[in-house]
Amino acid sequence: MNLNRKLILTSFVIGLLTVGGEAAFGQILINVQGPSPTLTIFNGTPTGGPNPAVNTNTRLRYKKWLTPTKITVSTNCPGQSFNLKVVATGVTVGLAAPEVSLVSGTPGIDFITGIPAGFLGQADATLKYTATATYQQGNSIDFGNDVHVVTYTLVAQ
């Protein structure tokens, strides 16, 4: 039996840098570039393990000002049925955290840390999303697709 499970990601970005308790607006500090990924998972038999679906078609571009910063990630997906993870690869400034499990409603989790003070340029990272579902988690036909609003936030460290 071949089950089709679909996760649809809608990238939503907050370009906000907190400096001394005040938000510094005036320019876009962080954004997602590329299409919102759609990941379709195909599973085999009930005894088979999860077959991952991977998407690396989007990039995260970020700027910062004069204070050390980090980027956190969170998701909102009411009724989340399937597993979703994300990791930053090819990070040009800062340190990528290990792969993050995105669970709806969880507060922001460190995603890229150690963005140094004084960096005034632009940096990039590729977003690698991995979706999985076990046989026991069902399928999109029975439970509907997971639609995630993923939020990346630039925060002063």
C-alpha positions as a Markdown table, in Angstrom:
| # | Residue | x | y | z |
|---|---|---|---|---|
| 1 | Met | 0.0 | 0.0 | 0.0 |
| 2 | Asn | 1.4 | 3.4 | -0.9 |
| 3 | Leu | 0.2 | 6.3 | 1.2 |
| 4 | Asn | 0.5 | 9.9 | 0.2 |
| 5 | Arg | 1.2 | 12.5 | 2.9 |
| 6 | Lys | 1.7 | 16.2 | 2.1 |
| 7 | Leu | 3.2 | 19.0 | 4.2 |
| 8 | Ile | 2.8 | 22.5 | 2.9 |
| 9 | Leu | 5.1 | 25.1 | 4.3 |
| 10 | Thr | 4.2 | 28.8 | 4.2 |
| 11 | Ser | 7.3 | 30.8 | 5.1 |
| 12 | Phe | 6.5 | 33.8 | 7.2 |
| 13 | Val | 9.3 | 36.0 | 8.4 |
| 14 | Ile | 9.6 | 38.6 | 11.1 |
| 15 | Gly | 12.3 | 41.1 | 10.4 |
| 16 | Leu | 12.9 | 42.4 | 13.9 |
| 17 | Leu | 16.0 | 43.1 | 15.9 |
| 18 | Thr | 15.7 | 43.7 | 19.6 |
| 19 | Val | 18.2 | 46.2 | 20.9 |
| 20 | Gly | 18.2 | 47.2 | 24.6 |
| 21 | Gly | 14.5 | 46.2 | 24.8 |
| 22 | Glu | 13.4 | 48.3 | 21.8 |
| 23 | Ala | 12.7 | 47.1 | 18.4 |
| 24 | Ala | 14.8 | 48.5 | 15.6 |
| 25 | Phe | 12.8 | 48.9 | 12.5 |
| 26 | Gly | 13.5 | 50.7 | 9.2 |
| 27 | Gln | 14.9 | 47.9 | 7.0 |
| 28 | Ile | 14.2 | 44.3 | 6.3 |
| 29 | Leu | 16.6 | 42.4 | 8.4 |
| 30 | Ile | 15.6 | 38.8 | 7.6 |
| 31 | Asn | 13.7 | 37.2 | 4.7 |
| 32 | Val | 13.0 | 33.9 | 3.0 |
| 33 | Gln | 13.8 | 33.7 | -0.7 |
| 34 | Gly | 12.4 | 31.1 | -3.0 |
| 35 | Pro | 9.1 | 29.3 | -3.3 |
| 36 | Ser | 7.2 | 28.0 | -0.3 |
| 37 | Pro | 8.1 | 24.3 | -0.2 |
| 38 | Thr | 5.6 | 21.5 | -0.6 |
| 39 | Leu | 6.8 | 18.1 | 0.6 |
| 40 | Thr | 5.0 | 15.0 | -0.3 |
| 41 | Ile | 5.7 | 11.8 | 1.7 |
| 42 | Phe | 5.2 | 8.4 | 0.3 |
| 43 | Asn | 5.2 | 5.4 | 2.7 |
| 44 | Gly | 5.2 | 1.7 | 2.1 |
| 45 | Thr | 3.9 | -1.1 | 4.3 |
| 46 | Pro | 2.9 | -0.9 | 8.0 |
| 47 | Thr | 6.2 | -2.5 | 9.0 |
| 48 | Gly | 8.3 | 0.0 | 6.9 |
| 49 | Gly | 9.9 | 3.0 | 8.5 |
| 50 | Pro | 9.2 | 6.6 | 7.5 |
| 51 | Asn | 10.4 | 7.7 | 4.1 |
| 52 | Pro | 11.6 | 11.2 | 4.3 |
| 53 | Ala | 10.8 | 14.0 | 1.9 |
| 54 | Val | 13.5 | 16.7 | 1.6 |
| 55 | Asn | 13.3 | 20.2 | 0.2 |
| 56 | Thr | 16.3 | 22.6 | -0.2 |
| 57 | Asn | 14.7 | 25.2 | -2.6 |
| 58 | Thr | 14.6 | 28.1 | -0.2 |
| 59 | Arg | 17.2 | 30.3 | 1.3 |
| 60 | Leu | 17.3 | 32.5 | 4.4 |
| 61 | Arg | 18.9 | 35.9 | 3.9 |
| 62 | Tyr | 19.7 | 38.1 | 6.9 |
| 63 | Lys | 21.4 | 41.3 | 8.0 |
| 64 | Lys | 22.2 | 42.6 | 11.4 |
| 65 | Trp | 23.3 | 45.7 | 13.1 |
| 66 | Leu | 25.9 | 46.3 | 15.8 |
| 67 | Thr | 24.9 | 43.8 | 18.5 |
| 68 | Pro | 25.5 | 40.1 | 18.6 |
| 69 | Thr | 22.4 | 38.3 | 17.3 |
| 70 | Lys | 20.9 | 34.9 | 16.7 |
| 71 | Ile | 18.0 | 33.5 | 14.6 |
| 72 | Thr | 15.2 | 31.4 | 16.1 |
| 73 | Val | 12.6 | 29.3 | 14.3 |
| 74 | Ser | 9.1 | 28.3 | 15.3 |
| 75 | Thr | 6.0 | 27.0 | 13.5 |
| 76 | Asn | 2.2 | 27.3 | 13.8 |
| 77 | Cys | 0.3 | 24.3 | 12.3 |
| 78 | Pro | -3.1 | 23.7 | 14.0 |
| 79 | Gly | -3.8 | 20.0 | 14.1 |
| 80 | Gln | -0.2 | 19.0 | 13.1 |
| 81 | Ser | -0.2 | 15.3 | 12.1 |
| 82 | Phe | 3.2 | 14.7 | 10.6 |
| 83 | Asn | 6.9 | 15.3 | 11.5 |
| 84 | Leu | 8.8 | 18.3 | 10.2 |
| 85 | Lys | 12.5 | 19.3 | 10.8 |
| 86 | Val | 14.6 | 22.1 | 9.4 |
| 87 | Val | 18.4 | 22.7 | 9.5 |
| 88 | Ala | 20.4 | 25.6 | 8.1 |
| 89 | Thr | 23.2 | 24.6 | 5.7 |
| 90 | Gly | 25.8 | 26.6 | 3.9 |
| 91 | Val | 25.6 | 29.3 | 6.6 |
| 92 | Thr | 27.8 | 32.2 | 5.6 |
| 93 | Val | 27.8 | 34.1 | 8.9 |
| 94 | Gly | 27.1 | 32.5 | 12.3 |
| 95 | Leu | 26.8 | 28.9 | 13.5 |
| 96 | Ala | 24.0 | 26.6 | 12.4 |
| 97 | Ala | 22.3 | 24.8 | 15.3 |
| 98 | Pro | 21.6 | 21.0 | 14.9 |
| 99 | Glu | 18.5 | 20.0 | 13.0 |
| 100 | Val | 15.3 | 21.4 | 14.7 |
| 101 | Ser | 12.1 | 19.5 | 15.1 |
| 102 | Leu | 9.2 | 21.9 | 14.3 |
| 103 | Val | 6.3 | 21.3 | 16.6 |
| 104 | Ser | 3.3 | 23.7 | 16.4 |
| 105 | Gly | 3.2 | 26.1 | 19.2 |
| 106 | Thr | 6.7 | 25.6 | 20.5 |
| 107 | Pro | 8.5 | 28.8 | 21.4 |
| 108 | Gly | 11.3 | 29.9 | 19.0 |
| 109 | Ile | 14.3 | 27.5 | 19.0 |
| 110 | Asp | 17.8 | 28.6 | 18.3 |
| 111 | Phe | 18.5 | 28.1 | 14.6 |
| 112 | Ile | 21.6 | 30.2 | 13.7 |
| 113 | Thr | 23.6 | 31.5 | 16.6 |
| 114 | Gly | 26.8 | 33.5 | 17.1 |
| 115 | Ile | 26.2 | 36.2 | 14.5 |
| 116 | Pro | 28.9 | 38.6 | 15.6 |
| 117 | Ala | 28.6 | 42.2 | 16.5 |
| 118 | Gly | 29.8 | 44.6 | 13.9 |
| 119 | Phe | 28.7 | 42.5 | 10.9 |
| 120 | Leu | 26.8 | 45.0 | 8.8 |
| 121 | Gly | 26.7 | 43.0 | 5.5 |
| 122 | Gln | 24.3 | 40.3 | 4.3 |
| 123 | Ala | 24.4 | 36.6 | 5.0 |
| 124 | Asp | 22.7 | 33.5 | 3.6 |
| 125 | Ala | 21.8 | 30.0 | 4.5 |
| 126 | Thr | 20.0 | 27.2 | 2.7 |
| 127 | Leu | 16.9 | 25.9 | 4.5 |
| 128 | Lys | 16.8 | 22.1 | 4.4 |
| 129 | Tyr | 13.3 | 20.8 | 5.4 |
| 130 | Thr | 12.7 | 17.1 | 6.1 |
| 131 | Ala | 9.2 | 15.7 | 6.5 |
| 132 | Thr | 8.4 | 12.2 | 7.7 |
| 133 | Ala | 5.3 | 10.3 | 8.7 |
| 134 | Thr | 5.0 | 6.8 | 10.1 |
| 135 | Tyr | 2.3 | 4.4 | 8.9 |
| 136 | Gln | 0.6 | 4.9 | 12.3 |
| 137 | Gln | 0.3 | 8.6 | 11.7 |
| 138 | Gly | -2.1 | 8.1 | 8.9 |
| 139 | Asn | -2.2 | 10.0 | 5.7 |
| 140 | Ser | -3.4 | 13.3 | 4.1 |
| 141 | Ile | -6.5 | 11.7 | 2.7 |
| 142 | Asp | -7.7 | 10.8 | 6.2 |
| 143 | Phe | -6.2 | 13.7 | 8.2 |
| 144 | Gly | -5.7 | 16.5 | 5.6 |
| 145 | Asn | -2.4 | 18.2 | 4.8 |
| 146 | Asp | -0.2 | 19.8 | 7.4 |
| 147 | Val | 0.1 | 23.5 | 6.6 |
| 148 | His | 2.9 | 25.2 | 8.5 |
| 149 | Val | 3.5 | 28.9 | 9.0 |
| 150 | Val | 7.3 | 28.9 | 9.8 |
| 151 | Thr | 8.6 | 32.0 | 11.5 |
| 152 | Tyr | 12.3 | 33.0 | 11.6 |
| 153 | Thr | 13.2 | 35.7 | 14.1 |
| 154 | Leu | 16.4 | 37.7 | 14.4 |
| 155 | Val | 17.0 | 38.3 | 18.1 |
| 156 | Ala | 19.8 | 40.2 | 20.0 |
| 157 | Gln | 21.9 | 37.7 | 22.0 |
